[in-house]
Amino acid sequence: MTSPDITTQNVIDDLDSFYCHNIVVSLWADAVANPLEGMAIYLLGDELPEVAEHARAAAHRLADRIGDLGGAITADPRQLVDRAPGDTEFTIPDCSDPRGHRQLRAAPPGRHHHGLPSVPGHGAGTG
């Protein structure tokens, strides 16, 4: 198998960073949903599993596209946060605090969409 050209490799790297972001978001949403207490259960009980599900679905689509381009996803869990775009901190708020759900609703990671580039000869990116 030949290595992708530099343009394709740059696209693979970009897609992989979005893949890493979505994997981290799915893990974050699962971790936050686990200890929910009080009002947070009623406010976020359904939303956090949905966030995790959407992030996993996006990661799956990105992984497929990366494979189509001849690349490989980041498989080392220790590299996921470092490879994710931006400088987002993935912290777990105190969900037992009645004010904690406000902090959580204000900044859940991954609730934005990125335009995916196209690669000549490989069609438009999907996402």
Buried (B, 14 or more C-beta within 10 A) or exposed (E): EEEBEEEBBEBBEBBBBBBBBBBBBBBBBBEBBEEBEEBBEEBBEEBBBEBBEBBBEBBEBBBEBBEBBBBEBBEEEEEBBEBBEEEBEBEEBEBEBEEBBEBBEEEBBBEEEBEBEEBEEBEEBEB
